[in-house]
Amino acid sequence: MILRYILILPAVVSVVAMTGQAVDLSGGSLRIGAGTTLRFEGPMTFTIQPGAEVVNDGTIDMGMAARLDEPSGGPITGSGTEMALIDLDGPIGNEEPGGLGLSISTDFAAGPITITRGHIARVFPEGDPSVERWFRIDAPFTTSGVADITIAYDASELNGLSSDAIGLFRSDMLDGPWNPLASTNDPVDHLVQASVAAPWGVYTAFDVNAPTASPSLVATNGLHVWPTLTSEQIFIHSTDGTPLGPVVVFDGLGRSLAIPSRTSSHDLVELDVAHLAAGAYYVRVGDRAVVKFRKA
C-alpha cells in the first residue's frame, strides 16, 4: 500500500493489513489533525520514505503488531502522540513496541505495557529544554521491579543540545518536576540508556548540566545566585559574608562577555543581562563556583 499527499481530518481511521504487508509513504505529506486517530491493525510496517513528511497532531496507534520505520533526519513531528502495546507472558527481552524508539527489558513478567511517544520538548522552570522526544511507560499491573530502557532519538530532535552532554530524566507527570537518572549516553548512535524502577513514568533527555527545578540555585561555599531564568538582572550574594571576587559571564562557547554590573557591597553584585540574546550562559564567581543561568 502506497500513501502520498494525505490530510486526515478528525476521525478514527484504521489501516488493516494481512501478515507482512507494508504501508509506504513514498513522498509528500501525511498530516493527522487534532482529535484524529490513525490506527494500524495487524502485523505490518509503516515506512516513511526519505523526503516524505508525517505531521501528527492527533494519535497514531500502532497496536500490538505494527511497526514504524522512520528515515534518519525525518522523524514524525507535531503536537500529537504515537502509541504501541506490548503484552508478554514472561520477561521482556529488549523489545521495542511499535518501532517507536524505546526498547525495554525486564527479568519479570510486567503484564501489558503501553508506550506513548511525543515530540514537544519538555522544559525546566528555568527554561532549559529537553530533546524533542519523550516517552511514557504505562504498566497498570506493575508496581515493583526494575527495567532497562534504551531511548533512541533522531539527530534532528536534539533541539540545540549536545549529544555528548544529555542524560535521561524521569517525571511522574508530563510537565515535571524532573529527576535525573544514572544513565549512559551513546552520542554516535543517538541512544541514552538507564535502569528504571516501577512504577514507571515519563522519560526524556535533558542537558545533564541543566539547572535543577529550583527557582534559585545555592552553590557551594555559601553562594546564592538568582534568578536562573531572567530577562533583565542576575543577583549574586555571598551568604557567609566572604568577598565575591571577580565575577565573569561566559556564553556557551566559553567566550567572556562584557556585562554591566552594580556592586552594592563586597558580598552582593547585580548583573544587567537584558542586552544578551536568549539562551544559556554561565557566571563564574571568583574561585567559588560556576553557575548556569538562562536569558529569556
N, C-alpha and C positions, 0 to 999 in steps of 0.2 A: 504494500500500500504506500503510495507516494502522496505527500501533502505539499501544498505550495500556496502561499499568499492567502492565509485564512484569518478571519476575525471571528471569534466565538463570543457572542453576547450572553448575558446572564441566562444560565440554563444548567442542566445536568446532562452532559454528553458522554456516552460510553463508546469506547472502541473495543470491539470484541474480535479476538483472533484465535485461529487454531494453533496447535503446537508449532513453535518455531517461526511463526510469521514475523516479519519485520515491518515497522512503520517508519518511513523515512520522511523527514522534512528536508527536501533537496535544495531549497532555495527560498528566498523571500522571508516573510514573517508569519509567525503564528502568535496572535495576540488573544489572551484569555482575559475577559473582562471581570471586574469585581463582581462577586456573587455567583460566579460560574465555577462549575466543577467539571473537569475533563478526566474521565475515569477509564483506565486501561484494564481490561478483563481478559485474563489468560496469559500464558507464557509467551510473551513477545518482547521485542526490543524496540524502543522508540529512539531512533537515531536522528540527531540534529547534525546535518552535514555542515562542513566548514562553509562559512558565508551566509548560512541561514540564521534566523533570529527567532527566539522564543521570549516573549514578554508575558509573564504570568502575574496578573493582578488578582487572580482567583485561587483555585485549588487544582493541582494535578495529582490524582490518586493513582499510584502505580499498583495498588493492591498487594497480593502476596506473590505474584509470579512475574509481573512485567518488570522490565529494567530500562533505565535511562542511559543513553550514550551521548555525551556532550563533547564537542570538539574543544581542543585546547584554545583558549582565548575567546571562546564563545559560549560560556555557560548561560543558563536561563537567568534572566533578570526580572525585576518587577517587585511589586509590593505583596504578592501572594506567596503561597507555600506549595511545596511538593511533599507527599507523604507516601509511606510504604509500611507494610505489616510483615512481621516475621512471627511464626508460631511453631516452635520445635518442641518435641517431647523431652529432649535431653539438653546437655550443654551446647552452647553455641560456639562454633569454631570459625572465627574470622569471617562472619557473614556480613555482606553489605546490602541491606534491604533496598530493593528498587534501584540499585546503582546510584544512590543519591550522594555518596561520598563519605558516609560514616560506616566504618567497619567495627564490629563488636564481637568480643569473645568472652565466654563465661565458662566456669567449670561446674556450673549447676544449671538446672532447668529453670529458666526465667519466665516461662509462660509467654503469652502473646506480648509482643513489643511493637509499638508504633513509633516510627521515626518520622519526624517532621523537619523540613528544611526551609529556611527563609533567607532573604537576600538583603534586607535593610540592616545596615550596620547598627550595632548597639553602641551606646555612648555612656562613658563615666560622667558623674556630675560635673567634673572639671572640664569636660569637653573632649577627652581622648576617645577616638572611635575604635571600634573593632574592625576586623576584616568584614567584607560584605557577604558573610555566610554564617549562619547559626543553625544549630540542631537542638531539637527537644526529643528526649527519650521518655516515652510513657510506657510503664510496665505496671499495671494496677495490682498484679499479684506478687510482685517482687518488692519486699521491704528490707531485705538484707542481702549481703553478698557484694563482691567486687567484680567489675567487668573491666576489661581492657578495651579502650576505644582508640581508633585512629581516624582523624578527620582530614580529608583531602580537600584542598581548595584550588581554585584557578588563580594563576598569577594576576589576572585582571581584577581579582577581588581583594587584593591587598589593601586597597583604599589608602594609599600613601604610606603604609607601614613597611618596615624592612622585614623580609622573610627570615633574616638571621636573628631577629630580635622579638619574635612573637612567642606566646605560650598560651596554653588553654586556661580558661576561666569558667567558673560554674555559677549558676544562679538558680534559685527556685522559681523565679519569675522572669519574664522576657525583658523587663526593664531594670533588672538588678534588685538588690545590690550584688556585685560580682566578687567572687573569691578566687584567688589564683590557685592553680593545681600544680603539683610537681609533674611537669610534662617534659617530653623530649621533642626536639624540633629537627625536621629534615628539610632545610630550605631548598635543596636541589630538586627534590621530588614534590615539594609543596605539601608536606604532611606534618601534623602535630599529633602526639600520642600521649595518653595518660591512663592510669588506673583510676576508676571512679566507683565510689561506693553507692549502693542503693540506699534509700530511694533516689532515683536519678532525676535530672532536671534539664536545664538549658545550658548549652555549651557553645562557646565561640572563642576566638583568639584575639587577644589584645597585645599591645606592646608590653613586654614584661616589666619595663621600667616606667610604665604609666603611673600617674598618681593614684593614691588609694581613694576610696569612696568618701573620704572625709572632706568637708568644705575647707579645711585648712590642714596644713602639714606641720607636724612638730618634728624637726630634725634632731640630730644629735647635739649634745653639749648645750642644751637649753636654748635652742634657736627656734623661733616661730616665724614662719613665712605665710602670708595670706594676702588676698585670696589666690588660690591656684588656678582659677578661671577668672579672667579680668578683661575689661575693655579699657581701663584707664590707669589705675595705680596698683603697685605691689608694695606691701609694707614688710619690713624685716626688723625683727625685735629680738634682742638678746635678753632672754627672760632671767638670766642669772647675773646680769649687770656687766658681764665681760665685754670689752670693746669689740665691735664687729670686725674691724679691719677692712681691707679693700673689698668692695662689692662690684662684681663684674657679671654682665649678662652676655650669654652666648646664644647664637642661633643653632639650628640643627646640624650645621656643617662645622661647628666648632669655632666660628668667627666671633671675636668680641665686638660688642656693639656700643656705640655712644648713647647712653641713656641719661636723660636729665634726672637729677636726684636732689632731694632736700633732706638734710641731716638735722633732725630735731635734737639729738644728743648723741653721745658716743655709742649708745646701745639701741638707737632707733633711726631707721632710714626709710624714706619714701621714694620709690622709683616711679617716674612717669613713663608708661609704656604705650600711651594712646596712639603714638605715631607708628607703632610696629604693625606689620602685616599679620593677619590671623595665622595662628599656628603654634607649634610647641617651641619653647625656649628654656634656657637653664640659667639660674643665677648662682654664682659661686660666692660664698661669704667667707672671706679670709681663708683660713685653713680648716674651717669647721665642716662645711658640707656643700654639696651641690644639690639644688632643689629644682625640680621641673615645674614649670607653670605653662598655661596655655592662654594666648591672647585671643579673645573672641572677635 
